[in-house]
Amino acid sequence: MIIRNTILVVLLLFVTACAQNKNIYYWADYSNTLYEANKEKSVKSDERHYAELIKIISLADHYGKKIPPGIYFELSMYESKKGNHDKANMLLSKEYALYPEAKIYIDNMKAGNQNE
């Protein structure tokens, strides 16, 4: 009886450990705000998504998670649209520091910022 209960407890611990969220990135409400920004195409939905990108960057460390790939890149696109090209380039540099494999996209974006 004791062995059976011990095995049951071990199996339950194993199953719950496997069921935990193993996501290493902090996404906050990214999916919903991105969907709204693309669906509604309004200043309000864009501002909400912009604020969500800022939130992801500021809270990722608090939750012990990483900033997802593309967040700095996407934020730089917003800044570039506003005419803040220096800030956009700074954000692209942060994206590159985290994800050097995005170099070609970052270089293309920086080239676009310099041409404006």
KARACOR-V269138 format. One record per backbone hydrogen bond with DSSP energy under -0.5 kcal/mol. NH is the residue of the N-H (numbers start at 1). CO is the residue of the C=O. E is the energy in kcal/mol with one decimal. If there is no record, write none. Layout:
nh | co | e
NH | CO | E
NH | CO | E
This chain:
nh | co | e
5 | 1 | -2.2
6 | 2 | -2.4
7 | 3 | -2.7
8 | 4 | -2.2
9 | 5 | -2.4
10 | 6 | -2.5
11 | 7 | -2.6
12 | 8 | -2.4
13 | 9 | -2.5
14 | 10 | -2.3
15 | 11 | -2.6
16 | 12 | -2.4
17 | 13 | -2.1
18 | 14 | -2.0
19 | 15 | -1.4
20 | 16 | -0.6
20 | 17 | -0.7
22 | 20 | -0.5
26 | 66 | -2.4
27 | 25 | -0.7
30 | 27 | -2.3
33 | 29 | -2.2
34 | 30 | -2.7
35 | 31 | -2.2
36 | 32 | -2.5
37 | 33 | -2.4
38 | 34 | -2.2
39 | 35 | -2.5
40 | 36 | -3.0
41 | 36 | -0.6
41 | 37 | -0.9
46 | 42 | -2.1
47 | 43 | -2.6
48 | 44 | -2.1
49 | 45 | -2.1
50 | 46 | -2.7
51 | 47 | -2.4
52 | 48 | -1.7
53 | 49 | -2.1
54 | 50 | -1.9
55 | 51 | -2.3
56 | 52 | -2.4
57 | 53 | -2.0
58 | 54 | -2.4
59 | 55 | -2.2
60 | 56 | -1.7
63 | 59 | -1.7
64 | 61 | -1.6
65 | 60 | -2.7
66 | 24 | -3.0
68 | 26 | -0.6
71 | 68 | -1.5
74 | 70 | -3.0
75 | 71 | -2.5
76 | 72 | -2.2
77 | 73 | -1.5
78 | 74 | -1.6
79 | 75 | -2.2
80 | 76 | -2.5
81 | 77 | -2.2
82 | 78 | -1.5
83 | 80 | -1.3
84 | 79 | -2.6
85 | 83 | -1.5
88 | 84 | -2.4
89 | 85 | -2.5
90 | 86 | -2.1
91 | 87 | -2.3
92 | 88 | -2.1
93 | 89 | -2.0
94 | 90 | -1.6
95 | 91 | -2.1
96 | 92 | -2.4
97 | 93 | -2.1
98 | 94 | -1.7
99 | 95 | -3.2
102 | 99 | -2.3
103 | 100 | -1.5
105 | 102 | -0.5
106 | 102 | -2.4
107 | 103 | -3.1
108 | 104 | -1.9
109 | 105 | -2.2
110 | 106 | -2.8
111 | 107 | -2.3
112 | 108 | -1.8
113 | 109 | -2.1
114 | 110 | -2.0
115 | 111 | -1.2
116 | 112 | -0.6
116 | 113 | -0.6
